[in-house]
Amino acid sequence: MVISKTPYRISFFGGGTDYPEWYRKEGGAVLSTTIDKYCYLSCRFLPPFFNIKHRIVWSHVETVSSISEILHPVVREGLPFLGFDDSVGLEIHHQGDLPARAGIGSSSSFVVGLIKALTALQGMSIRKHELALRAIELEQNVMKENVGSQDQVAAAYGGFNVIHFLPSGDIEVKPVDIPASRLLDLQSHLLLFYTGTSRLGPEVAKGIIEKLGSKQAELDEIRRMVDRGLSILSGNGCMDSFGRLLHEGWALKRELSPAVTSQAVDKIYKIAMEHGALGGKLLGAGSAGFMVFYVPLEKQKHVIDALSGYLHVPFKFENEGSSLIYDGSNDSASFVK
């Protein structure tokens, strides 16, 4: 058995420039961090004593005779992509700290964690760069999903990074090189809330992608905000400027598509700002899910109380990225023909 542990992410600036339809022409960049909330996947070869071939446990429990019968789209498409077939049975269990389809990068964390675990089960190791690129390939080219490329990279690498998306299709990941005290200062000012709603990110993203060609000015400015955010972090000034830039970035992101926000999201954002937040944003492609706010310390109780109808989720930044927390890949090797 192999168990992978893959973090979720918070993206601050640059979202929208990570769609290949954009960065293959213009290049792109994202400033993001992973957090200490995780997707866990346990995978093993299923012993040949059962009247089924594969068992997949997620929000459903699937017992099937062939890969083609699997309902979970990532598992169904991912197994052949990684070289598995029906000659050997597999059992895969998923558990997550946060709900799916909520803008926190859970779908891509699942993809990254699955690739990490299954390559280990095959007796191979995979580097962060290859892990990120294979996850992007699986989601975008094999599954044909309307998704960007930032979530897969963040989940694979972990940490607080500027991720550059090159016209060649390659990626460059540059860790944010600032004192730990500076990052802790930012972390202490961020509040994460779950709005209690979810959405299918690729459906929202499809509307954004269709409008990319007419949003040159907005996307150029969204890309520049990555550099502006990094400059604030790298400086010695008050961190509050980062919060105000988040507000500016959220206003600009809303220009990309009407589907980016909703009445419920606008209401939550308005309440947070009225009670002391300096800025914030909805995470992910848009419409619903998690929201993050930058709030001065003395105002945080006011914001939490004002949003008491929504779940406040404390978190910390993390640096490891997708990892194996158990590798017993030889335990069931005798079941492999």
C-alpha positions, -999 to 999 in steps of 0.1 A, spaced: 0 0 0 10 36 -7 -5 67 9 0 101 -6 -6 135 11 -12 165 -12 -19 200 0 -46 224 -12 -37 260 -23 -45 296 -19 -39 317 -50 -34 355 -45 -26 370 -79 -23 360 -115 -52 337 -118 -65 337 -154 -30 340 -169 -24 303 -161 -49 291 -188 -28 275 -217 -50 294 -242 -34 326 -227 1 317 -216 10 297 -248 8 332 -265 15 357 -238 32 339 -209 17 340 -174 25 340 -137 7 333 -104 16 341 -68 3 313 -45 9 292 -15 -1 258 -3 -17 253 31 -19 227 58 -51 211 45 -47 180 25 -60 153 1 -51 118 11 -50 88 -13 -42 53 -3 -36 29 -32 -28 -8 -32 -29 -38 -55 -62 -56 -47 -55 -92 -36 -70 -117 -60 -95 -132 -35 -125 -111 -44 -152 -113 -71 -143 -78 -83 -113 -63 -101 -111 -27 -87 -125 -9 -56 -126 29 -56 -138 47 -24 -147 84 -26 -181 99 -22 -192 66 -37 -180 31 -31 -173 15 -65 -167 -22 -70 -161 -29 -107 -149 -55 -131 -129 -32 -154 -114 3 -154 -139 14 -181 -167 9 -156 -152 33 -130 -174 64 -124 -147 87 -110 -134 105 -141 -98 111 -129 -94 74 -118 -110 61 -150 -89 82 -173 -58 83 -150 -52 45 -147 -46 39 -184 -27 72 -186 -3 58 -160 0 24 -176 -25 4 -156 -49 -21 -171 -73 -48 -159 -46 -75 -155 -41 -64 -119 -67 -52 -95 -65 -19 -76 -80 -4 -45 -80 33 -41 -94 53 -11 -97 91 -10 -101 114 20 -99 152 20 -97 178 47 -118 202 27 -148 198 4 -145 193 -33 -155 219 -60 -148 248 -36 -120 267 -53 -92 254 -31 -76 233 -58 -90 200 -46 -95 185 -80 -59 190 -91 -46 179 -56 -65 147 -62 -48 143 -97 -14 151 -83 -18 128 -53 -31 100 -75 -1 102 -98 23 104 -69 8 73 -52 4 52 -83 39 58 -96 52 48 -62 30 17 -64 48 9 -97 81 11 -79 91 45 -94 97 79 -79 87 111 -97 102 146 -93 81 176 -86 85 191 -121 75 159 -139 46 154 -114 32 188 -121 35 185 -159 19 150 -159 -10 163 -138 -15 191 -163 -14 167 -192 -39 144 -176 -64 171 -168 -61 193 -199 -52 168 -227 -65 135 -216 -96 145 -197 -102 177 -218 -111 197 -188 -113 235 -189 -88 241 -162 -57 263 -157 -23 250 -148 -16 267 -115 -32 242 -91 -13 212 -103 20 230 -99 12 244 -65 1 209 -52 32 192 -66 58 217 -54 42 231 -22 53 263 -6 49 300 -13 59 305 -49 58 326 -80 49 301 -108 58 312 -143 40 297 -173 60 298 -204 48 300 -241 67 267 -246 43 250 -222 69 245 -196 68 259 -160 93 277 -137 87 277 -100 105 303 -79 101 302 -41 93 336 -25 126 344 -8 117 365 22 122 361 60 100 336 77 88 364 100 74 383 70 55 353 57 41 347 92 30 383 93 10 378 61 -4 344 74 -16 360 106 -36 386 86 -55 361 64 -89 346 73 -104 318 53 -141 311 51 -162 284 35 -193 298 20 -212 265 21 -216 263 -16 -198 245 -44 -195 246 -82 -179 229 -111 -147 249 -118 -143 238 -154 -178 251 -162 -170 285 -148 -135 285 -164 -151 277 -198 -168 311 -198 -136 329 -188 -116 311 -215 -141 320 -242 -135 357 -233 -97 357 -230 -91 373 -264 -112 403 -255 -96 407 -220 -60 417 -230 -58 448 -208 -73 431 -177 -51 400 -180 -20 421 -185 -28 440 -153 -36 407 -135 -1 395 -145 15 427 -133 -1 422 -99 21 392 -93 51 415 -94 34 441 -73 24 415 -47 59 401 -46 74 436 -42 52 442 -12 63 409 4 99 416 -3 98 451 11 99 464 46 67 483 46 33 476 63 18 443 50 -16 461 47 -7 471 12 -10 434 3 -46 434 15 -54 465 -5 -39 449 -36 -61 418 -30 -91 442 -32 -79 457 -64 -72 423 -79 -107 410 -70 -123 440 -87 -103 433 -118 -110 395 -118 -147 402 -117 -142 419 -151 -132 386 -167 -167 370 -166 -201 374 -149 -196 339 -136 -166 349 -115 -189 361 -87 -225 358 -75 -250 377 -53 -241 355 -23 -204 360 -28 -208 398 -33 -228 399 0 -202 381 19 -174 403 5 -194 434 14 -199 423 50 -162 415 54 -151 449 41 -176 467 62 -163 451 93 -126 457 87 -112 436 59 -89 455 36 -93 431 7 -100 396 -3 -111 373 -30 -131 342 -39 -107 313 -45 -107 293 -77 -124 300 -110 -153 317 -93 -190 316 -85 -188 298 -51 -166 281 -25 -139 294 -2 -131 331 3 -100 346 18 -97 380 34 -68 402 46 -79 416 79 -59 437 104 -54 418 137 -76 442 157 -105 438 133 -104 400 129 -130 392 157 -154 417 141 -151 400 107 -154 365 122 -185 375 142 -201 393 112 -196 361 91 -206 337 119 -230 320 95 -201 308 75 -173 284 86 -140 300 95 -112 277 87 -79 284 105 -48 274 84 -11 277 81 12 279 51 30 246 42 62 239 22 63 202 13 39 197 -15 27 163 -25 45 136 -5 43 99 4 35 94 41 36 56 37 53 35 11 47 -1 14 47 -7 -24 63 -41 -19 37 -53 5 14 -65 -22 39 -70 -50 33 -107 -49 -2 -101 -63 12 -85 -94 16 -109 -123 
